Amino acid sequence: AEMRLRARRRLPRMVFDFIDGGADDERTLRENEAALARLTFAPRAMTNVRKVSTGLELFGVPLSMPWRFRNRRCSGKISTAIL
């Protein structure tokens, strides 16, 4: 909720409305919000961390580190993209 309020304050209204809203009856938007609400964080305490890996397989491609930050210039402003 906090990030949504920040986005509303900082983005032009047309951009915020496009990202925040859904098409037609907004059914997909409601389903996505419900699916996100069902997600839970389950920390694993007392887990062996000697062989920790940030890797995963995405669409059959093994990735050693799935998150990469890159600074990009958009309209003269610097933004950070998570790839």
For each residue, the residues with C-beta under 8 A, 3 or more apart:
1: 4 5
2: 5 6
3: 6 7
4: 1 7 8 20
5: 1 2 8 9
6: 2 3 9 10
7: 3 4 10 11 16 19 20
8: 4 5 11 16 20
9: 5 6
10: 6 7
11: 7 8 15 16 19
12: 15 16
13: 16 17
14: 17 18
15: 11 12 18 19
16: 7 8 11 12 13 19 20
17: 13 14 20 21
18: 14 15 21
19: 7 11 15 16
20: 4 7 8 16 17
21: 17 18 26 29
22: 25 26 27 28 29 30
23: 26 28
24: 27
25: 22
26: 21 22 23 29 30
27: 22 24 30 31
28: 22 23 31 32
29: 21 22 26 32 33
30: 22 26 27 33 34
31: 27 28 34 35
32: 28 29 35 36
33: 29 30 36 37
34: 30 31 37 38
35: 31 32 38 39
36: 32 33 39
37: 33 34
38: 34 35
39: 35 36
40:
41:
42:
43:
44: 47
45:
46:
47: 44
48: 51
49: 52
50:
51: 48
52: 49
53:
54: 64 65 66 67
55: 62 63 64 65 66
56: 62 63 66
57: 60 61 62 63
58: 61 63 66
59:
60: 57
61: 57 58
62: 55 56 57
63: 55 56 57 58 66
64: 54 55
65: 54 55 68
66: 54 55 56 58 63
67: 54 82 83
68: 65 82 83
69: 80 81 82 83
70: 80 81 83
71: 78 79 80 81
72: 78 79 80 81
73: 76 77 78 79
74: 77 79
75:
76: 73
77: 73 74
78: 71 72 73
79: 71 72 73 74
80: 69 70 71 72
81: 69 70 71 72
82: 67 68 69
83: 67 68 69 70
